Amino acid sequence: MTMEYDHITALHYAAYRPSLHTEILKSHLSSKPSYTLGLDIGCGTGRSSISLSNFCKKVIGVDPSKEMLDKSLNHSRITYKLADSNALNFDNDEFDIITFAGSLFYTKSQAVLNETIRVAKNKCKIIIYDFEIVLEPVCKQLGLENEPTPSSNYDHQINFSGLNEQFIKLIIEQINQVKLDIEPSDLAHLLLSSKNNYARLVHKFGITTIYDKTVKQLQAIFTNEKISLNATTYMTSYEVIK
């Protein structure tokens, strides 16, 4: 597992994330808590763990980034733990449901899949999901179109394909298009939570009061109280077979 976010972007990541996690899980899970113990691998600041807690009596969120966990959101049914390399420090057959919310790209390996299966109960659900918000039109409105944008091979649709799937069964794959209405103050956090966009905005506005400057510029460009964005959600669900 690798650390993707530094201290500054972690602050903005913690300040706002779109409320898509729960909606994605709702599309596949019962609306009432029906799982005893859930595991959220790559939990970040805990927003995905909180969403998973809607379906579980208790959730454990693990992440390799201390910066993220330092900003984790308190919840009575969630415990956070720092991840240890590719190993999951849990007993065999512990979890009823396991999620990877935008984290599998950084962790995908046979070792991670084997560890996930090891700590999962028979018939445990493994749900891999992510979402992609189209921010480039906003960046262009902010005048960032000529700023350097590092290329990325990030795959929002990643799942366990290509690995030995002997002990998991594919249940469903989904891709959906959704719309989000976001206030300028939240959109500024969303932009600044990305290292690439953070660098572009600093290059444009300077580092001093970068958040306030971004909010004011968004308010000047978009006259409505909320800004409408397009997003794509991705979800793959497996069942463990032991």
KAWO-V656214 format. One record per helix or strand. SS is the DSSP state (A for helix, B for strand). FROM is the first residue (numbers start at 0). TO is the last residue. If there is no record, write none. Layout:
<<SS	FROM	TO> <SS	FROM	TO>>
//
This chain:
<<A	6	14> <A	20	25> <B	34	40> <A	46	52> <B	55	62> <A	65	69> <B	77	81> <B	83	83> <B	86	86> <B	94	100> <A	103	106> <A	109	118> <B	119	132> <A	135	140> <B	167	182> <A	183	191> <A	194	204> <A	209	220> <B	225	239>>
//
